[in-house]
Amino acid sequence: MPELPEVETVRRRLEPVLVGRRFERVEIADSRLTRPEHPAEVAAELTGERVVALERRGKYLVVRFESGRVLLVHLRMTGTLLHVRDGTSVDVPHRRAVVTLDDGSDVVYRDVRRFGTWLVVEPEGLDPYLAQRLGGEPLGRAFTSRSLAARLANRKTPVKAALLDQRTLAGLGNIYVDEALWRARIHPLRPARGLEPPEIRALREGIKRALDAGIARHGATLSDYRQPDGSPGSMQKEFKVYGRLGEPCDRCGTPIEKMRVAGRGTWYCPTCQRARV
Ligand SMILES: [Zn+2]
């Protein structure tokens, strides 16, 4: 499932392809992608729009048009955006939408599980929409130990659950939360509000480092995620704990353990990330 590093990788790769280009033809073949709006209506709205910026907020891609309108794309479980130059986009399996740009190339949206969404937002609607759903950006300058402490202060839930909540911080998911907690040496079940100031600092650092590592390796490909040119990311080869049950911890050699937290498979080192009683 794409998290911040995967979405940021897609953004960086698509930015030079999209910015300045016009959506010449838009075909949306899946009503789930745009519901409750009709896919043909959304396709008509997007046709003729020129892209002025491609941004990211949390796990959303924010396509800004000259008209002021915005297309918000969320890849959810298995959404992928591919850039196809040679007209072979009809062969892409699980193709749900195709945007033909005014240079003749195609941006193809594929999605096996069909949980992804495309939403057209009017200029004044964007900030309220995102503010309701997302906390701060963990790679932004405003992400300080103080702001993180404030976000966790009243949360009785396990720190892992608090970090999965997009309103705490935008963009983290199951993979990078586990990777960040290992870096910070914090047990996933620790109550969020019980973290000491040094632990908060370590957690902030751990989050940034885990995300930076993911971006540097162009994301993690476990199943469907691909970069826009079709190539996989390589972060999955660098995981410290995620999916590594029984393998030795990089830091201390203890076999990695797995449990469930907030309904999600959770990997951790029982020595580096001790539970506190
Ligand atoms: Zn360890």
Residues whose N, C-alpha, C, O or C-beta is under 5 A from the ligand:
A	BS01	ZN	C249 R251 C252 G253 T254 C269 T271 C272
